[in-house]
């Protein structure tokens, strides 16, 4: 007997007809020759299966996005079930999941579309293509190959700069069985098209933000912290590069707030404390509502990155959250978020090299507070116009209907 579906703390057998809030949402990419016809028809009653390579207790930004956007689709009459691979014995190991997924063949036929969340879920569907009646929508989220290469390069001290063979095989399998690709950024979408994917089978789903939770904060009259960072400290966050830059800052009055250290990141926290002393306040991970309050005395938010394909094809989740709180953002000029900052004049751009970044931070500290406040208002406007869940939910629901409708037409 196949393992059950699960959502949160509830477990639901395959035979039960019960709704589960699941899947994700976002707008199609409509610029630069990538326009999609989303006229799939609002009257279609659809049901999809979300195959997620993680588990229901995962607290990562990606899983948060999947769960939150699930509600967006459900509100638009697209019902979905949610299958967490790590909560099913036969699907737990990414390298063998594709061999066992056909055990669910009978159930897969019930769904109008399959959403495969990241490369692990994508490759799990490799042998299931004959058993599904609708399109497989593969959410790449970012460039898994480039990010894996970046991680390997960091771990090897630069000796190895290519992704492991296992990662390459998994990525190839995920692409081979997909009908439609979704990513988070324009550069990655364009790269996929250059690699041969039809432009009408590639779309963009931005990382969204809850505009009520991440409310616009009043700009502080006397900011306690010049700069603030909130998030995790994985290798792709490139925080070592930022800390090296902050050590080079000349102005001793510039202070930094960093929030988000998890239990396995305490050694990183101690390292930063030793390097920066009383110039930095370090706070462990807290809930999102508390986080917003914690960030009130910050003048400028920070995103750290380096010039690497894994970063070029990314679109940081925290960018939308920062913008929604109405503060200017300092970003490296290495990927698409820099284009948004230019367009809305809502922050500062810098070369990611530590020396230049340090000079930029010294320069920002001299900017009048009124100017920073106006930049913050522009950032909030950017979030409202581009990253609200309402906008993302509306656009993605139309995209799903369009993809399903075209799939059905092509198989008549």
Number of C-alpha atoms within 10 A of each C-alpha: 6 14 18 16 22 21 18 14 8 9 11 19 12 16 9 9 9 11 13 20 23 27 30 27 31 31 23 26 24 13 9 8 10 20 14 19 14 19 13 17 12 13 8 13 12 15 17 23 24 25 25 24 25 21 18 21 12 11 11 10 14 17 20 14 20 20 19 21 25 24 21 26 25 20 14 14 15 21 22 26 24 25 25 23 26 16 18 17 12 18 22 17 15 18 15 13 22 24 16 17 21 19 15 15 16 10 15 21 16 15 19 23 25 27 25 27 25 24 26 27 29 30 29 28 27 22 16 21 18 11 16 19 18 22 24 28 24 27 24 24 23 23 24 20 20 19 21 19 20 23 21 18 16 15 13 11 10 11 10 15 17 16 18 13 9 11 17 14 12 23 20 16 20 24 18 14 21 22 18 21 24 25 28 26 25 24 17 26 25 18 13 18 16 11 9 8 16 13 18 17 18 24 28 24 25 27 28 25 26 17 20 10 13 21 18 21 19 14 21 14 11 11 15 16 22 19 25 24 21 24 18 20 18 10 14 19 17 16 20 16 16 21 16 18 20 24 14 17 20 12 14 8 12 18 19 23 21 21 21 19 20 16 9 9 14 12 11 15 19 11 11 19 15 10 14 16 10 11 16 19 16 17 16 16 17 15 8 11 11 10 17 19 12 15 23 19 20 23 27 28 26 22 21 19 26 22 14 15 18 22 22 22 26 24 22 22 17 20 22 26 24 29 31 29 26 30 29 29 27 24 23 22 20 21 24 20 21 18 13 16 23 13 11 15 18 26 25 20 19 18 17 21 16 21 15 15 25 24 17 18 23 18 12 19 16 9 10 9 16 11 10 21 21 17 24 29 23 23 29 26 18 22 22 19 10 18 25 22 23 19 17 24 26 17 18 24 25 22 23 25 23 20 24 21 19 15 19 14 8 7 8 5
